[in-house]
Amino acid sequence: MKIVNPERLLIQTVSILDQLKIDYFITGGLARAVWATPRSTSDIDIVIKILESQVFLLAKALRKISKLGYIDEDTAREAIKNKGEFNFIDPDSGLKVDFWVAKNNERSLSEFHRRVLKNVEGVKIYFISPEDLILNKLEWHKQGGSAVQLEDVRSVLKSSGKKLDMAYLKKQAVKIGVSDVLVGTVDSVT
């Protein structure tokens, strides 16, 4: 049985993004592990600001991680046009890196402005802020996401609690229509 080390793949991927000067931040389950109690995850979620002209170089660099690594460049180009998602599959670890193309809106700009550098095994890596992670999880839940989303929110609220910028969190929750769920979730952990 092979031991899966998401940190290794994370560090390799972030190193590539840094070399190619592609802005990014980590979100999803790995971000939860930074801001709260870790949970098992089979993928690495990264929001990126990428140009179509960078796809070939990104794909070439990712394939150096694993010769059998899979990335579809056409899917990546389509994701850039539609502000969607594409991925890289690393068969050596069995992990998938989901690249989410940043949207051109106020919220996405705010997320990049508020991202936080954290140290992972001696490497500085950008992560989504805990407040923006909470907002994203609430939005996914609202769109029909699983109960895992709310559990992630509760975990971040419990762990980060008084360090959170509640004014920002409440204001943004109103903007995206999740303030009722936020209030209920906050009440359930206090």
KAWO-V700368 format. One record per backbone hydrogen bond with DSSP energy under -0.5 kcal/mol. NH is the residue of the N-H (numbers start at 1). CO is the residue of the C=O. Records with the same first field share a line. If there is no record, write none. Layout:
NH = CO ; CO
This chain:
4 = 2
6 = 4
8 = 5
9 = 5
10 = 6
11 = 7
12 = 8
13 = 9
14 = 10
15 = 11
16 = 12
17 = 13
18 = 14
19 = 15
20 = 16
21 = 18
22 = 17
23 = 21 ; 49
25 = 47
26 = 126
27 = 45
30 = 27
31 = 27
32 = 28
33 = 29
34 = 30 ; 31
35 = 31
36 = 32
44 = 96
45 = 27 ; 43
46 = 44 ; 98
47 = 25
48 = 100
49 = 23
50 = 48
54 = 51
55 = 52
58 = 54
59 = 55
60 = 56
61 = 57
62 = 58
63 = 59
64 = 60 ; 61
65 = 61 ; 62
66 = 62
69 = 66
70 = 89
72 = 87
73 = 71
76 = 72
77 = 73
78 = 74
79 = 75
80 = 76
81 = 77
82 = 78
83 = 79
84 = 79
86 = 99
88 = 97
89 = 70
90 = 88 ; 95
91 = 89
93 = 90
94 = 90
95 = 90
96 = 42
97 = 88
98 = 44 ; 96
99 = 86 ; 97
100 = 46 ; 98
101 = 84 ; 99
102 = 48
105 = 103
109 = 105
110 = 106
111 = 107
112 = 108
113 = 109
114 = 110
115 = 111
116 = 127
118 = 125
120 = 118 ; 123
121 = 119
123 = 120
125 = 118
127 = 116
128 = 26
133 = 129
134 = 130
135 = 131
136 = 132
137 = 133
138 = 134
139 = 135
140 = 136
141 = 137
142 = 138
143 = 139
144 = 141
145 = 140
149 = 146
150 = 146
151 = 147
152 = 148
153 = 149
154 = 150
155 = 151
156 = 152
157 = 153
158 = 154
159 = 155
160 = 156
161 = 156 ; 157
163 = 160
164 = 161
166 = 164
169 = 165
170 = 166
171 = 167
172 = 168
173 = 169
174 = 170
175 = 171
176 = 172
177 = 173 ; 174
178 = 173
179 = 173
182 = 178
183 = 179
184 = 180
185 = 181
186 = 182
187 = 183
188 = 184
189 = 185 ; 186
190 = 186
